[in-house]
Structure formats: structure tokens, C-alpha cells
Amino acid sequence: MKFSIDPRLQKDCFVLGRSTFCHVLLMNNAAVPWFILVPETDALEIYDLSTAQQTDLWAEVRKIAEFVRSEYPVDKLNVAAIGNIVAQLHVHVVGRRHDDYCWPDVVWGRPAPEQYAESVALELRAKLASHVQGFVRART
Amino acid sequence: MKFSIDPRLQKDCFVLGRSTFCHVLLMNNAAVPWFILVPETDALEIYDLSTAQQTDLWAEVRKIAEFVRSEYPVDKLNVAAIGNIVAQLHVHVVGRRHDDYCWPDVVWGRPAPEQYAESVALELRAKLASHVQGFVRART
């Protein structure tokens, strides 16, 4: 199987690179640090992954969550596997602040109030590569 | 430390019992199967738990997710740690259907369209006790 990231995710996000099991995307919403991990699988639910794959997935989610907490002023992490709109399995990691644009509501279903300049996304990609063990940046 | 479940969660949910690490709650929203796991910890983020505790938490979330998939007609599982309103660490496991009351939107922030009769919650508690390994029902 040739794996490809769902077109809607590609449209809404920058594809930054990959960790061992997951592609790492940045939601194009500059108001909150919002990363999406897309494991390279055709399973649609976490619980259809093997136990070993689930362990890998949560370990990679943890690395991105720790990156978010170390790099941003974060009051709360929101970590979620939803998939109601994009069926391809993906996990959201969102760093929330008490003064962000939709606190305390969830970010899903809200339009992004501001987008990234591409240069900012590229800087973030470089930062992930130097701070997150096992992260390999996408070529583009 | 004497652990107690957050008052808002107690108000919104039935406390069904506990798994090894987590209390298992049923959100009082009869329109979707919606369980909440509350690990017995004062950590507010998953990533402040020890690695062993994180493994236990995800294993218990998995058991509840598998219960939901086996007992309900579910098109998609939504699994999320949010905590913007109730800070106490908790993980949502929600079984969604394409024809449920707020598909494809997320359930958070939407009022429950219908509540459970207490007898139904008690039946569910008994079903968890017989179907989910390690689940011990709450005394009430």
C-alpha cells in the first residue's frame, strides 16, 4: 500500500516531517500551537492498531506534547483522536492558554483566526528536528 | 492524599466504578455512549504521569473503548483528554454514530439532548462489571 496523507489534512496543515510511525503536521492556525500526528496505517481507529503500534503512537504523541509544553506558554494540553470529518486516523495535540481565542471551548469546529507565514512553519519544522528525538523533517 | 472526583464530574456523570488506575464515569447523556476515565492522581496532564502510569491509563482507556465498540452501534470513537473546564485529569471515550445528535461536530460544549433513567445507568454498570476485565462496580 502506498500511504498518503488525507487531502483535507494536507490542505489544512503544513506537513512538517515524520517521527518513526507518524507523520507530523502543523494545523495552519497561528493562534494556538496545534500539531497533528498521522500514523502510517490504514486502520481508522487506534484500537485497530496492534498493541505495539498503539505504544508507538502514544510515545510519539507524548514527544510532540512535550515539545509543545517546552516551547509555548501552555496552560493545558488538549490531546484527541476524533476523526469525524477526516476519517484517516490522526491525533491532535493542541496547546491551550487561558487567554487564547476560544478558551475554554474546544478548537474543533472553530475557524482559525490567523494563519502562519510559511517561513514560520519552516522555522518550526527546523525546531522540531533539533528538539524532538526521531523527528525527520519533510523535504520540500 | 485523599482522592476525590471533581464535583462537576460528579454532577454531570454517574460514577460507575473503577478499573485498576481509573474511576469510570458515565456522562449523563443518553444520546451517545460517553464514558470518562478519571485516573486516581493529582497530576493534571497525562505527561506528568510516570511512563508506567501512562501505559496503565491508555490500557484502561482501550478496555472501555473496546467495550463501547462491542456494545453499541458505533461509526467512530472519539477519545480525548481536554480538561479546559474541569482541570482534574480525565479522558473521554465517546462512541459516535453518523446519525447522532451532533455528528460530525464534537460533543463538547453541546447540551445533552436526553438523560439516563438511573436504572439504565445501573444496568450499564453491571454490564461493565461482567464484560470489562478488572472493572469493579461502585457501591452506592
HADDOCK unambig.tbl for C-alpha pairs under 7 A between the chains (distance, minus, plus):
assign (segid A and resid 47 and name CA) (segid B and resid 62 and name CA) 6.76 0.50 0.50
assign (segid A and resid 62 and name CA) (segid B and resid 47 and name CA) 6.78 0.50 0.50
assign (segid A and resid 76 and name CA) (segid B and resid 84 and name CA) 6.87 0.50 0.50
assign (segid A and resid 77 and name CA) (segid B and resid 82 and name CA) 6.84 0.50 0.50
assign (segid A and resid 78 and name CA) (segid B and resid 81 and name CA) 5.74 0.50 0.50
assign (segid A and resid 78 and name CA) (segid B and resid 82 and name CA) 4.48 0.50 0.50
assign (segid A and resid 79 and name CA) (segid B and resid 80 and name CA) 5.66 0.50 0.50
assign (segid A and resid 79 and name CA) (segid B and resid 81 and name CA) 5.21 0.50 0.50
assign (segid A and resid 79 and name CA) (segid B and resid 82 and name CA) 6.41 0.50 0.50
assign (segid A and resid 80 and name CA) (segid B and resid 79 and name CA) 5.66 0.50 0.50
assign (segid A and resid 80 and name CA) (segid B and resid 80 and name CA) 4.01 0.50 0.50
assign (segid A and resid 80 and name CA) (segid B and resid 81 and name CA) 6.18 0.50 0.50
assign (segid A and resid 81 and name CA) (segid B and resid 78 and name CA) 5.73 0.50 0.50
assign (segid A and resid 81 and name CA) (segid B and resid 79 and name CA) 5.20 0.50 0.50
assign (segid A and resid 81 and name CA) (segid B and resid 80 and name CA) 6.18 0.50 0.50
assign (segid A and resid 82 and name CA) (segid B and resid 77 and name CA) 6.84 0.50 0.50
assign (segid A and resid 82 and name CA) (segid B and resid 78 and name CA) 4.48 0.50 0.50
assign (segid A and resid 82 and name CA) (segid B and resid 79 and name CA) 6.41 0.50 0.50
assign (segid A and resid 84 and name CA) (segid B and resid 76 and name CA) 6.86 0.50 0.50
assign (segid A and resid 84 and name CA) (segid B and resid 104 and name CA) 5.22 0.50 0.50
assign (segid A and resid 85 and name CA) (segid B and resid 104 and name CA) 6.25 0.50 0.50
assign (segid A and resid 104 and name CA) (segid B and resid 84 and name CA) 5.22 0.50 0.50
assign (segid A and resid 104 and name CA) (segid B and resid 85 and name CA) 6.26 0.50 0.50
assign (segid A and resid 105 and name CA) (segid B and resid 109 and name CA) 6.79 0.50 0.50
assign (segid A and resid 109 and name CA) (segid B and resid 105 and name CA) 6.80 0.50 0.50
